[in-house]
Structures are given as C-alpha cells and as structure tokens.
Amino acid sequence: MLTLLKKIFVWWNQETIGTKLYTTFFGKMVGKDEFGNKYYQNKKKNKRWVIYNSEIDASKIPSDWYSWMHFIKNKIEFNQDFEKYKWQKPHLPNLTGTSKAYHPNKKNDQIKKKYKSWKS
C-alpha cells in the first residue's frame, strides 16, 4: 500500500502512476543508456521522455541522449556503438553538495585567504 501511495504522490523518487499509465498506453521505448535510464517517445514522435533508473536528476542524462531528448538532429544514431576516446571521461551526475563536488582547494586542508578578517 505504501508503494502505491509513493507512486501516486512522490514524483521525485521515481515515475508516478500517471507517467506509468501514459508510458504503457502511448509510449514506445526507444533505448536505454549505460545507467539504466529508459527513453520513450509517443507514436506521433513529437513527445519524448525518460524514466530514470533511480532518483530523478536531469544531470543523469548522458550527452548523446540529451541531444535526442531535445530534438537535436544527427547527434545520436541508434543501433551503433559510439566510439569513446581515451580522453573522454565517463558521464557523472551533478555532484554539487556532495563530498565528491569539485572545489579548487580540496587537496589543501585550509583555504588560503587573500584578505584578513576584521576582529573587534
């Protein structure tokens, strides 16, 4: 019962029951990325959406699928493996606010200030 209530009201964790029904009746699965996210479009091919594998976060969409989601032409070709170069890093979601977030002085224990704080 709790799972059903979460599906109805808690849209930020996974798909809602409305999205599930819309996907079942009108959606056609186009593909799946390396993170397990599933990509759908309707039969008229004018609407596209993603069902996330875990918590919903738009930064979890890789760049090749981002192009497809936003109707950018010639950026993704299906049924072909994309050649990843050695210099390309794997896609990461937005890590702001986590311990893995980028900080320029992360290796230094103390941040060096260029000014002196006032003391009263």
C-alpha positions in Angstrom: 0.0 0.0 0.0 2.8 2.4 0.9 4.5 1.7 -2.5 1.3 2.6 -4.3 1.0 5.8 -2.4 4.6 6.7 -3.2 3.9 6.0 -6.9 0.9 8.4 -6.8 2.3 11.3 -4.8 6.1 11.1 -4.6 7.2 12.1 -8.1 10.8 13.0 -7.2 11.8 9.4 -6.4 10.6 7.6 -9.5 7.8 7.7 -12.1 4.3 8.5 -10.9 1.3 6.3 -11.6 0.2 8.8 -14.3 3.5 8.6 -16.1 3.4 4.8 -15.8 0.0 4.7 -17.4 0.9 7.2 -20.1 4.0 5.3 -20.9 2.1 2.0 -21.1 -0.6 3.2 -23.4 1.2 5.8 -25.6 4.9 5.2 -25.2 7.3 3.3 -27.4 10.7 2.5 -25.8 13.5 3.9 -28.0 16.5 2.8 -26.0 18.4 2.5 -22.7 21.6 4.2 -21.6 24.5 2.8 -19.6 22.9 4.0 -16.3 19.7 2.0 -16.9 17.6 5.1 -17.8 14.9 4.2 -20.4 13.9 6.6 -23.2 10.4 6.8 -24.7 8.6 8.7 -27.4 4.9 8.7 -28.3 3.6 7.2 -31.5 3.4 10.6 -33.3 7.1 11.1 -32.4 6.5 14.6 -31.1 7.0 13.9 -27.4 10.0 12.3 -25.7 10.6 11.5 -22.0 12.9 9.5 -19.8 12.2 7.0 -17.0 15.1 7.2 -14.6 16.6 4.1 -13.1 17.0 5.6 -9.7 16.4 9.0 -8.2 15.2 11.6 -10.7 18.0 14.0 -11.6 18.2 15.6 -15.1 22.0 15.7 -14.9 22.0 11.9 -15.1 21.2 12.0 -18.8 24.4 11.4 -20.9 25.2 14.0 -23.6 24.2 11.7 -26.5 20.7 11.1 -25.1 20.4 14.8 -24.1 20.7 15.6 -27.8 17.9 13.1 -28.6 15.7 14.4 -25.8 15.9 17.9 -27.2 15.3 17.0 -30.8 18.8 18.0 -31.9 19.4 16.3 -35.3 22.2 14.0 -36.2 23.7 13.7 -32.7 22.6 10.1 -32.0 22.4 7.2 -34.3 20.7 4.1 -33.0 22.0 0.5 -33.5 25.6 1.8 -33.5 28.1 1.8 -30.7 29.6 5.2 -30.1 33.4 5.3 -30.1 34.6 6.7 -26.8 38.1 8.2 -26.9 40.7 7.7 -24.2 40.5 11.4 -23.2 36.7 11.3 -22.7 35.6 11.0 -19.1 32.6 8.9 -18.2 29.4 10.9 -17.6 28.7 11.9 -13.9 25.6 13.4 -12.5 25.7 16.8 -10.8 27.7 16.3 -7.6 27.1 19.7 -6.1 26.5 19.5 -2.4 28.2 16.1 -2.0 31.6 15.1 -0.8 32.6 14.5 -4.4 31.9 18.0 -5.5 34.6 20.0 -7.2 36.4 22.5 -5.1 39.6 24.2 -6.3 41.4 23.9 -2.9 40.0 20.5 -2.0 43.5 19.0 -1.5 44.6 21.7 0.9 43.2 21.4 4.4 42.9 25.1 4.8 41.7 27.7 2.3 44.2 30.4 1.9 42.5 33.8 2.1 43.7 36.8 0.2 42.4 39.1 2.9 42.4 39.5 6.7 39.1 39.2 8.6 38.1 42.1 10.9 38.4 41.5 14.6 36.6 43.7 17.1 
